[in-house]
Amino acid sequence: MMLAGAAQLSAQEKPTEGLLVTMPVPPSSMTGLQQRSSFIIDKFWDTFNPKSSFSSLEKLDRTLDQFFSIAPYASADTVYASVHKLIDKVGKAKADNLIILARIAESKIASDTSEYISEELYLPFVDAVANNKKVKGAEKARYQAQFRQLQNSMVGKNAPDFEFTRPDGTHGRLSDVKANNVVLFFYDPDCFDCRLAKTRLAADIAVPTYINAGVLSIVAIYPGDPSDPEFIENAKELPENWVVGAYPDADRLFTMRTQPQFYYLDNTDGQRVVKVKDMPVDNIINTFNMILNNALQKASTTNPAPAAEAP
């Protein structure tokens, strides 16, 4: 599936009236869902007129909604190629319209209310605005900031290093954390869901075992002022074996649509590769329980306990 969280809808369930394109019709010889969906996505923008289409933003919105409703069932390469085809058409006709396009794409696949979420698919729209010399103004700066966030924090990317302030006023860095598995936990003391997630993590019986074995670190970061009394007081309630700090510029480096926000990092060789993000705390726990169980089993196989000596 191309887009995380996509609803299980068939392409035929979305209305096709009032679109800015003529919907492609797959040949009857195509019977597989992905094959038919890829055919539609590949040819979706062939009849799109970038010069006249922006005069009806309602139809443009509806057309993009149709595209993104079919995209989950097509191959990833086909979807990306089709998105770039659309962006190229719009950019060549009028570069400023790329901002409108990015706004609509954000509402469809990168906002809190989006039915489908895909930062990977949203990135080309942001890139088209952020790195286009013909686009000017404050909106461009906003998309440049988004581009940096996405580049830093997408699944498969290396999470950036940053300096945080501990509750006692001393400083640490994410790169100081040496465990191969890191849960980066952004939280707000005022957030009920954050407190619930903290309790859930602290109560999981396997977590301290993994931390004590040196294969897991939980790094809890408050994305606010380190002198905030509530942060300092709340930090006393967090487990002593967690790494705790505040970093007020966290939202410049990481996308944080909701709080709590979890990033599960593979820190092998200090690379901090983002493996999982935007998941509920129970899913995060289940994921790292599975991965860390495998890691511990592998370690015990590689370094078996010494055999007891005969009496």
GIURWO-V489862 format. One record per pair of residues at least 12 apart in sequence whose ideal C-beta (glycine too) atoms are under 6 Angstrom apart, sorted by the first residue. I is the first residue (numbers start at 1). J is the second residue. Records with the same first field share a line. If there is no record, write none. Layout:
I: J ; J
This chain:
1: 72
2: 71 ; 72 ; 76 ; 79
3: 72 ; 116 ; 118
4: 117
5: 117
6: 72 ; 116
7: 115
9: 69
11: 70
14: 66 ; 69
18: 59 ; 62
19: 63
20: 53 ; 59 ; 63
21: 47 ; 48 ; 63
22: 47
24: 40 ; 43
26: 39
33: 73
34: 73
37: 70 ; 73 ; 74
38: 74 ; 75 ; 78
40: 70
41: 70 ; 74 ; 78 ; 79 ; 82
42: 78
44: 67 ; 82
45: 85 ; 86
50: 89 ; 90 ; 93
51: 93
54: 97
61: 104
64: 104 ; 108
68: 108 ; 109 ; 116
83: 124
87: 128
95: 132 ; 134 ; 135
98: 128 ; 129
99: 129 ; 139
102: 125 ; 129
105: 122 ; 125
109: 121 ; 122
110: 122
112: 257
119: 150 ; 154
123: 150
126: 143 ; 146 ; 147
129: 143
130: 143 ; 144 ; 147
149: 255
152: 253
153: 254 ; 255
155: 274
157: 274
158: 271 ; 272 ; 273
159: 265 ; 272 ; 274
160: 253
161: 173 ; 174 ; 175
162: 174 ; 247
164: 221 ; 245 ; 247
165: 226 ; 245 ; 246
166: 245
167: 232 ; 235
177: 217
179: 216 ; 217
180: 215 ; 267 ; 268
181: 215 ; 216
182: 217 ; 265 ; 267
183: 218 ; 264
184: 219 ; 263
185: 220 ; 262
186: 221 ; 223 ; 256 ; 261
187: 260
188: 259
189: 230 ; 234
191: 259
194: 259 ; 260
197: 260 ; 281
200: 281
202: 239
204: 285
206: 289
210: 292
211: 241
215: 292 ; 295
216: 292
217: 243
218: 242
219: 243
220: 238 ; 242 ; 244
221: 245 ; 247
222: 246
223: 250 ; 251
224: 248
225: 248
226: 246
231: 246
262: 284
263: 277
264: 276
